[in-house]
Amino acid sequence: MKDLKKLAAECENDLLSIGIQPGIVNRWIINTRAKCRWGLCTTVSPGLYNISIAERLLHDEVEDQAAKDTILHELLHTVKGCRGHKGLWKELANKVNRMLPQYNIKRITSAEEKGIKIIRCVRTNHYTVRCVECGKEYHREKKSKLIQHPEKYRCGICSSPLERVK
């Protein structure tokens, strides 16, 4: 398995080499459960972040560059003003792609592009709430507040009460 901290240090140095100052990463986390995402940047406090990377990117049979593309993508989110994938984040991603051609920073990347066996992201709707008037159904995978207490909510179409069906 690849060394996440070593790859992250290389990515941080690459960003610094082109004048981009990333925020401070509090923790690097290897996400063993991720099936539908490659990485995630979460704010701990202003200027301090946790970054998790999917474990499957760190397997030996996967190219280092596939992991580094994701790591750098997430590091860009630590730059002040780069929380989404528009505006400054997009400008900086384009700058990285221009000045460091070994990287391919994009908003979304497929498993094929990463050279990884495809795992389908299948969502299962375990719960259903239906409008008693118009029949509009609302599906949820988790037991959310809507599922637990449908009586507290109204239909988005006709404003009628909702009931749990499944």
N, C-alpha and C positions, 0 to 999 in steps of 0.2 A: 504494500500500500504506500502511496505517495505521502510525503511529509507536507501537510497543509501549511504549517507555519513557514516552512522554507519557501514554498511556492508564493505565499502571501507576501513575504519579504521581497521577493523578486519583483512581484507586481507593484508593490509600493515604490520600490526604487525606480521602476520604469516610469511610473507616474511623475515622480519627483524630477526625473531626467528631462521631462518636457514641460516642467513648470506647473504641474497640477499638484496641489497640496491636499491629500485626503485627510479626513477626520481621524480621531483616535479610536482604534478598535480595542474595546475592552476585552472581548473574548472571541476566539475563533472556534466554531462548533462544527463537528462532523455530524450531519443529520442522517441517521441510519434508517429513518422511516420515510423520507421524501420519495415520492413516486412521480409527482407531477411538477416539481420545480427543481431547478438546479441550485439556487441559492436564495438567501433572504437576508436583508439588512434591517435590523430593528434598532430604534433609538433607545438608549438606556437613559441618557440625560443629554441636554444640548451639547453637541460636539463629541459625544461618547456613544459608541455603537457596538452591537454584537452582530457578527456575521456568521451565518450557518451555510455550509456547503454540503450538497448531497454526497453521501459516501460513495456512490457508484462512480462519481467523477474521479475519485482518488484511487480506483483500482489500477493495478499495474498494467493491465492490457489497454487502458485508455491513455491516449496521448496527453502529455503534460499540458500542451497548449489548450486542449479542451477545458481542462480545469482552470488554467490561468485566465482564459477568456471570461469565465464566470466569476472568478475571484475579482478580477479587475472591474467587471460590470458592477459588482456589489460595492467595491471600494469607491467607485464614482458616486454612489448614493450617499457616501459619507461626506462628500464635498458640500459646503454650505450652499443651500439653494437647489440641491439635486435630489429631492425626495422622489419625484416621479420620473417618467421617461420622456418628458418634453422639455422645452426651453433649454436651460443651462446644461442639464444632463445630456441631452441630445447633442448639443454643441461640443461638449467635452468628449463624448463618445466618438464623434466625427473627427475631432482633433487627434485622439488616440489612434484611430484607424489610419489617419493620414500620416502621422509622424512615427508610428510604431507599426509598420505593416504586418508584423507577425501576429498582431491581434485582429480579431473580428468581433467587435463589440456591437451587439444589437439588443433590441428589447426582448425578442423571443428567439430561441434557438431550438431546433429539433434534435432528437436523439441521433438521427442519421448524421447530422452535421457534427455531432460530438463523437461519432464513431461508437455509439453505445447501442446495445440490443434494445429494441423498443419494448417498453412496458406501457400498455394502454392504461390511461387514466380513466377508470370507469367510476362514475358517480352513481350511487344507489340511493334512490328516494325511499327511505324507510318510513316516512311520515307524510300524510296528506291532510290538508284542511280544505274544506269546500264552503263556498258561499251558499247559504240556504235559499237565496233568491235567484241568482243568475247561474249558479252552478260552477263558477270559476274556481279552479283548483290551484292550490299553492302547495308545492312539494318541498320537502326539506330532508336533508340527509341526517341531521342531528336533532336531538330533542330540545329545540330552541324554546324561547318564551312563547312564541306563536303557537307551537305544538302543545305546550303544557297548559296554556290558558287562552284558547282561541276566542273565548267569550269577551276578552278585553280588546279584541281587534275587529276591524270592519273591512269589508271587501273594497279593494281599490277601484273597482269598476262602478258598483251600484251602492256602496256604503251600507250594505246589509250585514247582519251578523254572520259569523263564521262558525263552522262545527268541524270537529276532528272526525275524519273518515277512517284513516288508517294509522 
